[in-house]
Structure formats: C-alpha cells, structure tokens
Amino acid sequence: MDTRPILYDKQDKIGIITLNRPDNRNSMDLETMPAFQKVLDRVRQDSELRCLVITGSGNTFCSGADFKSGVIQRGQPLLNEALLKLYQPFLDIGTLKIPVIGAINGHTIGGGLGLALMCDIRVVNNRAKMGANFARLGIHSGMAISYILPRLVGLAKANELLFTGRIITGDEACSMGLVNYAVDREDVMEKALDLAAEIALCAPIAIQMMKHSIYQGLDWNAMKAAEMEAHVQSRTFEMEDAGEGIGAMLEKRVPNFQGK
C-alpha cells in the first residue's frame, strides 16, 4: 500500500489528487501540507490538464488540522503566521486556472470543509458529515470559511452553521446549495470524473477565462479573508476556552466553556 500522504494520478487531461492518511482521517499535519503543495505546483505547471479532482482515501475526505500531531501549538510565537502557512497549500487551490472539483467521499470537518470550499464544484457522499465546528472547539474559523460560506448558502444559513458548529449531512449540504451533487458514496468519484470529462471536452482557454471572470466579478479575495481569519483565530487559540474545547474533543467529552 502506498503510504505517501498525498497521491497524484493523471487520467488523460484530468488530474486527481488524493489525500492519503486514512488512519488519521486525512488530517492536516506537517508532512501532508508540504506534500500537497508540491503536487499542486506540479498540477500548475502541466499545460495539458483541463480539470483537477481532489478526493480522500478511506472513509474521510479531510478532518481538518491534526491536533494530536502538534501541527498547531497554543502559545507558540507568531501563531497567526503559522496558521496561515499551514492553510496556504489548500488556499493555493484558488490560484489554479483550471476548474477544480471536490470529490468529497466522506466526512469533511473544520479545515477539511475549507478545502472543499476552495473547489469550484463539489460532489459529496450523501451520508458524509460536513461542518465548520470551530465554535465547538472554542476557536474562530480559518481558511476563509467565514468569507466563503455566506457567499454560497446565504448569510442567515451561514450564521447558523458557524454559530452552532453544527454537523450536517451531504444531503443537507446539497439542499442548501453548499455542494452541487449529493450521491451514494460509491458514486462520488464517478460523478466527479464525469463532470471533469465534460469540462475537458470544452475549449480550455475559454473555460479558464470564464473562471477568472466569474471570480473577478464576485470581487473574490479568499486569501485576504484567510489572512484576517488567521489573526483572529490565533487570538482565540490563546484563550482558555480553546484549551477546553480542543481537550474535550480529544477526550471525547462535552466542553465546559467559561467565556475566557
């Protein structure tokens, strides 16, 4: 079995990136993120590619930061910069000229949801759990999630999801417009590849120019939002509630937040 944290395959003119830490729920750590960046640079340099598909191995798409690995240390100096550096490879998806499809095979939580939101089109396992659970950990959201989410599902629904940290299903995500399609788990990759093949048949430069026009027309600046979020997220990491929330998650208990 290939133990590399990130796998890459190319099928004709379609690139496929697979997060490959199934035993750790494809979480973000100090090995995964540089490997993801390296593969993304390879994708960026391949002029033959018409579309990119991102998926996960096992039962999870991405569970966000791996707190057990020490990827984020509360109290470390320049924590906001460390957070932004951690997120950067996923944020760089937004710099790709070709369309990106998220084949969300399983659960996608926290920073994993941020990865899904950076994709242009999303196909999800209808029973997958999805959510921005940051408030339940005592921290602010990251990876521009508070910027992107309202633009996808509307302000009221984004407020509800962020303020409650609620976990929803793939079917619920589809009903609110968070994803394009919710299908059975075994059909996720097939649907994503069918969409990618449909895109690959179209004129590549026209597609790339339209992608640019769409995001320019939206005055899209996820990177600036991520920089702001990294700052406020680092502030919340320093609070006692963050220690309680993260500790409760690791210990699988209900947190007791004190508002400090």
C-alpha positions as CSV (number, residue, x, y, z in Angstrom):
1,M,0.0,0.0,0.0
2,D,1.3,3.5,-0.9
3,T,2.0,5.3,2.3
4,R,2.7,8.8,0.8
5,P,0.4,11.4,2.4
6,I,-0.6,12.8,-0.9
7,L,-1.1,10.8,-4.1
8,Y,-1.4,12.1,-7.6
9,D,-2.7,10.5,-10.8
10,K,-3.4,11.7,-14.3
11,Q,-6.1,10.3,-16.5
12,D,-5.8,11.8,-19.9
13,K,-6.3,15.5,-19.3
14,I,-7.7,15.2,-15.8
15,G,-5.5,15.4,-12.7
16,I,-6.5,13.5,-9.5
17,I,-5.1,14.4,-6.0
18,T,-5.9,12.0,-3.2
19,L,-5.3,12.8,0.5
20,N,-3.8,9.6,1.8
21,R,-3.8,9.4,5.6
22,P,-6.9,7.3,6.1
23,D,-5.8,6.1,9.6
24,N,-5.7,9.8,10.6
25,R,-8.8,10.8,8.8
26,N,-6.8,12.6,6.1
27,S,-6.0,15.4,8.5
28,M,-3.6,18.3,8.0
29,D,-0.1,17.8,9.5
30,L,3.4,19.0,8.9
31,E,4.0,16.2,6.4
32,T,0.7,16.4,4.5
33,M,0.6,20.1,3.7
34,P,4.1,20.5,2.1
35,A,3.4,17.3,0.1
36,F,0.0,18.8,-1.1
37,Q,1.8,22.0,-2.1
38,K,4.4,20.0,-4.1
39,V,1.7,18.2,-6.0
40,L,-0.3,21.4,-6.6
41,D,2.8,23.0,-8.1
42,R,3.1,20.0,-10.4
43,V,-0.5,20.5,-11.5
44,R,0.0,24.2,-12.1
45,Q,2.9,23.5,-14.4
46,D,1.1,20.9,-16.5
47,S,-0.4,22.8,-19.5
48,E,-2.2,19.7,-20.7
49,L,-4.6,19.5,-17.8
50,R,-8.1,20.6,-18.3
51,C,-9.5,19.9,-14.8
52,L,-8.4,18.8,-11.4
53,V,-10.3,16.4,-9.0
54,I,-9.4,16.3,-5.3
55,T,-10.6,13.4,-3.1
56,G,-9.6,11.5,0.0
57,S,-8.8,7.8,0.8
58,G,-10.8,5.7,3.2
59,N,-14.0,7.0,4.8
60,T,-12.9,10.6,5.2
61,F,-12.3,13.5,2.8
62,C,-10.4,15.6,5.3
63,S,-11.0,16.1,9.1
64,G,-9.0,19.4,9.3
65,A,-6.0,20.0,11.5
66,D,-4.4,17.1,13.2
67,F,-4.2,18.4,16.8
68,K,-2.6,15.2,18.1
69,S,0.4,15.8,15.8
70,G,1.3,19.2,17.3
71,V,0.8,20.9,13.9
72,I,-0.7,23.8,15.9
73,Q,0.8,24.7,19.3
74,R,-1.1,27.0,21.6
75,G,1.3,29.7,22.9
76,Q,3.8,29.4,20.0
77,P,5.2,32.8,18.8
78,L,3.7,34.3,15.6
79,L,0.8,31.8,15.7
80,N,-1.2,33.7,13.1
81,E,1.7,33.3,10.6
82,A,2.0,29.6,11.5
83,L,-1.7,29.1,10.9
84,L,-1.6,30.9,7.5
85,K,1.4,28.8,6.5
86,L,-0.5,25.6,7.4
87,Y,-3.5,26.6,5.4
88,Q,-1.6,28.0,2.4
89,P,-1.4,24.9,0.3
90,F,-5.2,24.4,0.4
91,L,-5.7,28.2,-0.2
92,D,-3.5,28.0,-3.3
93,I,-6.1,25.9,-5.0
94,G,-7.8,29.2,-5.6
95,T,-4.8,30.3,-7.8
96,L,-5.3,27.5,-10.3
97,K,-6.5,28.5,-13.7
98,I,-8.3,25.2,-14.4
99,P,-11.6,24.2,-12.7
100,V,-11.3,22.1,-9.5
101,I,-13.8,19.5,-8.5
102,G,-14.0,18.3,-4.9
103,A,-15.0,14.5,-4.8
104,I,-16.0,14.5,-1.2
105,N,-16.0,10.8,-0.5
106,G,-16.6,11.1,3.3
107,H,-16.6,13.3,6.3
108,T,-15.2,16.8,5.9
109,I,-14.9,18.9,9.0
110,G,-13.2,22.2,10.0
111,G,-10.2,22.9,7.8
112,G,-11.4,19.9,5.6
113,L,-14.5,21.9,4.9
114,G,-12.3,24.8,4.0
115,L,-10.6,22.6,1.4
116,A,-13.9,21.6,0.0
117,L,-15.0,25.2,-0.3
118,M,-11.9,26.1,-2.2
119,C,-13.0,23.8,-5.0
120,D,-15.2,25.2,-7.8
121,I,-17.6,22.3,-8.0
122,R,-18.4,19.8,-5.2
123,V,-19.8,16.3,-5.3
124,V,-20.4,14.8,-1.9
125,N,-21.2,11.4,-0.3
126,N,-24.9,12.0,0.7
127,R,-24.2,10.5,4.1
128,A,-20.9,12.3,4.8
129,K,-20.7,14.6,7.8
130,M,-19.8,18.2,7.0
131,G,-19.3,21.1,9.2
132,A,-17.4,24.2,10.5
133,N,-17.2,23.0,14.1
134,F,-14.8,25.7,15.2
135,A,-17.1,27.3,17.8
136,R,-17.4,23.9,19.5
137,L,-13.6,23.9,19.8
138,G,-13.5,27.4,21.3
139,I,-11.8,29.0,18.3
140,H,-12.5,31.2,15.3
141,S,-12.9,29.7,11.9
142,G,-9.9,29.6,9.5
143,M,-9.1,29.2,5.8
144,A,-11.6,32.0,4.8
145,I,-14.6,29.8,5.7
146,S,-16.4,32.8,7.3
147,Y,-15.9,34.6,3.9
148,I,-16.9,31.8,1.5
149,L,-19.7,30.2,3.4
150,P,-22.2,33.2,3.3
151,R,-21.5,33.6,-0.4
152,L,-22.5,30.0,-1.1
153,V,-25.5,29.4,1.3
154,G,-26.6,33.0,2.2
155,L,-26.0,35.0,5.4
156,A,-28.6,33.5,7.7
157,K,-27.7,29.9,7.0
158,A,-24.0,30.6,7.2
159,N,-24.6,32.3,10.6
160,E,-26.5,29.3,11.8
161,L,-23.8,26.8,10.7
162,L,-20.9,28.9,12.1
163,F,-22.5,30.0,15.4
164,T,-23.7,26.4,16.3
165,G,-20.8,24.5,14.8
166,R,-23.4,22.1,13.6
167,I,-22.5,19.0,11.6
168,I,-24.8,18.3,8.6
169,T,-25.1,15.5,6.1
170,G,-24.2,15.6,2.4
171,D,-27.9,15.6,1.6
172,E,-28.4,18.7,3.8
173,A,-25.4,20.4,2.2
174,C,-26.9,19.8,-1.2
175,S,-30.3,21.1,-0.3
176,M,-28.8,24.5,0.9
177,G,-26.5,24.9,-2.2
178,L,-23.3,24.1,-0.4
179,V,-22.5,21.3,-2.9
180,N,-23.6,20.6,-6.4
181,Y,-24.5,16.9,-6.0
182,A,-25.1,14.5,-3.2
183,V,-24.8,10.9,-4.3
184,D,-24.1,7.4,-2.8
185,R,-20.6,7.0,-1.6
186,E,-19.6,4.6,-4.3
187,D,-20.8,7.0,-7.0
188,V,-18.9,10.1,-5.8
189,M,-15.7,9.6,-7.8
190,E,-17.6,8.5,-10.9
191,K,-19.8,11.6,-10.9
192,A,-16.8,13.9,-10.3
193,L,-14.9,12.3,-13.2
194,D,-17.9,12.6,-15.5
195,L,-18.1,16.3,-14.7
196,A,-14.3,16.6,-15.2
197,A,-14.6,14.8,-18.6
198,E,-17.4,17.1,-19.7
199,I,-15.3,20.1,-18.8
200,A,-12.3,18.6,-20.6
201,L,-14.2,18.4,-23.8
202,C,-14.7,22.2,-23.8
203,A,-12.3,24.9,-25.1
204,P,-9.6,25.1,-22.4
205,I,-8.7,28.8,-22.7
206,A,-12.4,29.8,-22.8
207,I,-13.0,27.8,-19.6
208,Q,-10.0,29.4,-17.9
209,M,-11.1,32.9,-18.9
210,M,-14.6,32.3,-17.7
211,K,-13.4,31.0,-14.3
212,H,-11.3,34.2,-14.0
213,S,-14.3,36.4,-15.0
214,I,-16.6,34.6,-12.5
215,Y,-14.4,35.2,-9.5
216,Q,-13.3,38.7,-10.6
217,G,-17.0,39.6,-11.0
218,L,-17.6,38.5,-7.4
219,D,-14.7,40.6,-6.2
220,W,-13.4,37.3,-4.8
221,N,-10.5,37.6,-2.3
222,A,-10.4,34.5,-0.2
223,M,-6.7,35.0,0.5
224,K,-7.2,38.3,2.2
225,A,-10.0,36.9,4.2
226,A,-7.8,33.9,5.3
227,E,-5.2,36.4,6.5
228,M,-7.7,38.1,8.6
229,E,-9.1,34.8,10.0
230,A,-5.6,33.6,10.8
231,H,-5.1,36.7,13.0
232,V,-8.4,36.3,14.9
233,Q,-8.1,32.6,15.1
234,S,-4.7,32.9,16.7
235,R,-6.2,35.2,19.3
236,T,-8.9,32.6,20.2
237,F,-6.3,29.9,20.4
238,E,-4.7,31.7,23.3
239,M,-7.9,31.7,25.3
240,E,-8.8,29.1,28.0
241,D,-11.9,28.1,26.0
242,A,-9.7,26.9,23.2
243,G,-7.7,24.6,25.5
244,E,-11.0,23.3,26.9
245,G,-12.6,22.8,23.5
246,I,-9.7,21.0,21.9
247,G,-9.1,19.0,25.1
248,A,-12.8,17.9,25.2
249,M,-12.6,16.9,21.5
250,L,-9.5,14.7,22.1
251,E,-11.1,13.3,25.3
252,K,-14.5,12.8,23.6
253,R,-16.5,14.7,26.1
254,V,-18.7,17.8,26.2
255,P,-16.7,21.0,26.7
256,N,-17.4,23.4,29.6
257,F,-16.7,26.9,28.1
258,Q,-16.2,29.8,30.5
259,G,-16.0,32.7,28.0
260,K,-12.4,33.5,28.6
